[in-house]
Amino acid sequence: MTTQLLQDKDETIKNIVIERLRQMSPNFKIALGDRGKFFKRDDLIKEIEENTSLGHQIIKIQLLYLESLKKGI
Amino acid sequence: MAVILFSRPDHDDIVAYLHYYSKQLIKDAQEHGHTTLNCEKERSNRKELDSLIHKKKPLFIMFNGHGDFNCVCGHKNEVLVETTDTSNILQKTIVYCLSCESILGLGKKCVEEGTVAFIGYKGKFALGKDKRHETTPHKDNTARLFLEPSNLLVTSLIKGNTVQTAVEKCKNKMKETISKLRMSEETIDQDALPFLYYNYAILDYYGDGNATI
């Protein structure tokens, strides 16, 4: 696969995850190791859009879960 | 019966939830005849921990708190144990770290240096909550989904199950919760699912799976 295709794939995955997060309840908050802080839906989306390490972690978690739907647990 | 030490800081939103949900574990341990040492809030510090471990020699230690690859922390994120420590104060103990990543570096090193077993998470532990219950954690069914399996792990050990069985029971509880939630029509349940699955995937232990307390 060329670099451009890989970049496109990453961008597609990122957009899918962001769309999933947009469906989240505004009441749901999540902490992921970040010292003392819970994140709201919009915070998570921002982290992904800004390509932070937390954003990458959220994408990995969402993909891991989607894979589990296919494979079962 | 064993001596069990709980390290339970309470200085920020995340550890406050862990502190609240682990309160029941102290009662459970006492009801099973164990002696409990409760290093909570300000008492969750290095000096107190060292002193209690040397004097009381606990067989099981549960750490709530923040951590990373190399360490686990207590009150206000004071490092309690880290990989650069020259001696392993966790020798001859079973350890459960409800913290991020500590098993990877700290856990591995501790087991190499005499810790019986080290249970923890090979990634950043995810904790969800419902913001409508921020001041009433006992009513927060979302947080409960994340912390009940962890409590089950500890009560299994308290009841005399092996490390491996306790971890399996915890994982089975997580799987059961995930399966139930998949049928739920509540958005907040669906939101929690990927993070619950992730916790399930990263829970592990090093050391002797047949060990008991």
Contacts between the chains, C-beta under 8 A, distances in Angstrom:
chain1	res1	chain2	res2	distance
A	23	B	187	7.2
A	23	B	190	8.0
A	24	B	187	7.0
A	24	B	191	4.7
A	25	B	187	4.2
A	25	B	188	4.4
A	25	B	191	5.7
A	26	B	131	7.8
A	27	B	130	5.3
A	27	B	131	5.0
A	27	B	132	5.5
A	27	B	188	5.8
A	28	B	128	6.4
A	28	B	129	7.9
A	28	B	130	6.9
A	28	B	131	7.6
A	28	B	142	6.9
A	28	B	187	7.7
A	28	B	188	5.0
A	28	B	191	4.1
A	28	B	192	7.0
A	29	B	128	6.9
A	29	B	129	5.2
A	29	B	130	7.7
A	29	B	131	5.3
A	30	B	126	6.2
A	30	B	127	7.1
A	30	B	128	4.9
A	30	B	129	7.8
A	30	B	195	5.9
A	31	B	13	7.4
A	31	B	14	4.8
A	31	B	126	7.2
A	31	B	127	4.6
A	31	B	128	7.8
A	31	B	129	7.8
A	32	B	124	4.9
A	32	B	125	7.9
A	32	B	126	5.4
A	32	B	127	7.9
A	32	B	195	7.8
A	33	B	66	7.4
A	33	B	100	3.9
A	33	B	101	7.5
A	33	B	124	3.1
A	33	B	125	6.5
A	34	B	124	8.0
A	35	B	12	7.1
A	35	B	14	7.7
A	35	B	66	5.3
A	35	B	77	6.4
A	36	B	11	7.8
A	36	B	12	3.2
A	36	B	13	5.8
A	36	B	14	5.6
A	36	B	15	7.5
A	36	B	66	7.7
A	37	B	12	7.9
A	37	B	13	7.2
A	37	B	14	7.4
A	38	B	13	5.9
A	38	B	14	7.1
A	38	B	127	7.9
A	38	B	129	6.3
A	40	B	131	7.6
A	57	B	124	6.8
A	61	B	126	7.3
A	61	B	194	5.2
A	61	B	195	6.3
A	61	B	198	4.6
A	62	B	194	5.2
A	64	B	194	7.2
A	64	B	197	6.7
A	64	B	198	6.0
A	64	B	201	6.4
A	65	B	193	6.3
A	65	B	194	3.6
A	65	B	197	4.8
A	65	B	198	7.1
A	68	B	197	5.4
A	73	B	175	5.5
A	73	B	178	6.3
A	73	B	179	7.9
A	73	B	197	6.9
A	73	B	200	7.0
